[in-house]
Amino acid sequence: MNTLQVGDTAPKFSLQNQAGETISLQDALTKGPVLVYFYPKAATPGCTVQAQGLRDIKAQLDGLNVTVFGISPDPVAKLAKFAEKQALNFTLLSDEDHAVADAFGVWGEKQFMGKTYDGIHRLSFIVGTDGKISHLLNKFKTKDHHQVVLDTLAQ
């Protein structure tokens, strides 16, 4: 796993959102910075808490012109159910073939309950309007992720 770092150019991508619409990073960057956060699986406890935290600070993020993209390998239909059930007010993107996760360097070997498998590592990137990664967030608990995002943007 070769994770992108601060100063690296973010890979250009377009993925389908929870409504089946194609969304691109380039379009979002014309409005302001983009928080690209990778999470393993919709509707699991940690991922739900993380998404709820971002949902609850949406007004603050909007005030900073920050667009939120949550990316997982889940299919569009699962993202739609997750967004509806949790009343999520930001964009979830489906990366079923994990090509975008690979490009950001967040797809790799993981261990859980003694088993080794490949999957998404829970990392977040703030991409500046210049297309470069301005912040890499890799030290947070799911319940605190939203506060780490706000604290980082306030710097």
Steps between C-alpha positions, in 0.01 A plus 500: 500500500649830388279766661498846347652772717457873554613684187419213264254566219170325565399251232223622271193282532133473421276255687130436543334647807217355709249626240684340207631835372860534384694739723854621433764637730593766242147645496484511881837677524362797306284576808768461768704235682377140508516259794552155348450244771532127448300260715482120483129418492170688514261431787762350732531650850825696456414624151154607616638702793757663271233595242262632767774728633556651156125530446470697822769756403382549141403865560849577631661325203270689262614824664857407405392399146614142569339219301494155663552178303471173693648216292453127559492186285125466561261488203281805427183331632662437840623859517148624425356297790776615734452866407124479540504312830755739655360816333844571356531841338823451305624292208579130530691349208517140385850368425411133447818414312700704757685682219475836677599345833802349323588837344495669841696212654235399753425149370719234655548218743302516823458274799183442698434228756804303389411510130701680234321647200516794258279800563476875547701665772305775677685815389386849405651756267425868463557598139559868433357686203841461332439123491775425752456323832522765771437266795513126568291392798612161626480525879141514620224292649181471294299686766750792493565516125271797440674704772844413363378622158376830647816550707717433193303743283529767772882490486 
